[in-house]
Amino acid sequence: MSDTRSVFVDEGVLDINYIPSKLLHRDEEKRLLEHFFDHLLSAPYEMSQRAIIVGGVGTGKTALAQLFGRELVEKAKKRRVKVRYIHVNCRELRGSLFMVLRRVVKAMRPDFPERGYAANELMETLMQLLSEEDTQLLLTLDEIDSLIDTDGTEALYNLTRVQEGLLDDSRRLSLLCISKDINVLKKLDKSTLSSLQRSIIQLKEYSPPQLSSILLSRAEAAFRKDATPLEVIDFIAELASQEHGDARYAIDLLWRSGKYADLEISRQINLNHVRKAAPSVFPTIKEESINHLSLHELYVLLAVARFFKINNLPNASTGEVETLYKVVCEEYNEKPRGHTQFWKYLNQLKGFDAVHIKMDSSNQGRTQLINLTKISAEDLEKEVLQAIEQK
């Protein structure tokens, strides 16, 4: 920032998409990734690999994959081996295999037409492009749960089997999957499951000392010297450890605390700045997650918030939320979507830790029970209204 009174020197270091040159406390997991995908460099085109990174929110899954991918491409260039790395978020792409494949093909050929192709045709096009470039691709599917929930296990099965039967014997496509929950593996068919079970990397939640060192590393690059006392670093780390060691939450809280220090024209962040910032940081509703939702998915989420705002009940039924969804649509002069589409919107919310959805075991039909955890209905409503306004 240009203002000399600011505690910041580089806010970008605290951005959610920033990938550091070294990921603290993930050396062993990174070595495992290097071992799993070593053949891309040592024996190119010989085999394809599949692996999965599993860990809770804020454990560094995405950062680990992207750092590894970046370094893999750099090493490949030095060895004059052709390797591409493409990272896609399945939840951002509505869990659609078609949209995932279109994003990958567009990454390789930016001028590729947006329309006119089916998912199976895009799969064939991808393999053709890899053959034309004579390159290998490590494709990372972040939040793979969304792809499986939306398009079923067949989507991942097709990706793992696409190279079988091709005339070109070269193995060009390897997959790295990312999930918050290892139980996602239970949804896979035995063939796909067997190939992933051999290469699982589980990330444990960060401990308070680990969070402190992560925060200290970011603070040294993001703030002016002496702007972040150790007591502030340790305090934020302790708060984040109460949220299952969520490093994203810790970094976001550090950034917001710096903003409060700037508001008071303070040369240093203090504990009171952290206390003021904490209520505005929701560890379970991440800004980038809300931004990935479509307008009608936001309407459904707003309906969930409003149900619990006016009802002192532990759960809401599918029907109760759908009724409020129609009211919200009317409020915004939008035509509500049909029940089947509403069902799909509701299932997109399973990616939020704050919104828990489960089948009603006492009901033979498709009724689901929805409840809120870790966030008040009022706070959720405020966040969603802001996201709707931005759209």
Secondary structure, 3 states (H helix, E strand, C coil): CCCCCCCECCHHHHCCCCCCCCCCCCHHHHHHHHHHCCHHHHCCCCCCCEEEEEECCCCCHHHHHHHHHHHHHHHHHHHCCCEEEEEEECCCCCCCHHHHHHHHHHHHCCCCCCCCCCHHHHHHHHHHHHHHHCCEEEEEEECHHHHHHHHCHHHHHHHHHCCCCCCCCCCCEEEEEEECCHHHHHHCCHHHHHHHHCCEEEECCCCHHHHHHHHHHHHHHHECCCCCCHHHHHHHHHHHHCCCCCHHHHHHHHHHHHHHHHHCCCCCCCHHHHHHHHHHCCCCCCHHHHHCCCHHHHHHHHHHHHHHHHCCCCCEEHHHHHHHHHHHHHHCCCCCCCHHHHHHHHHHHHHCCCEEEEECCCCCCCCEEEEECCCCHHHHHHHHHHHHHHC
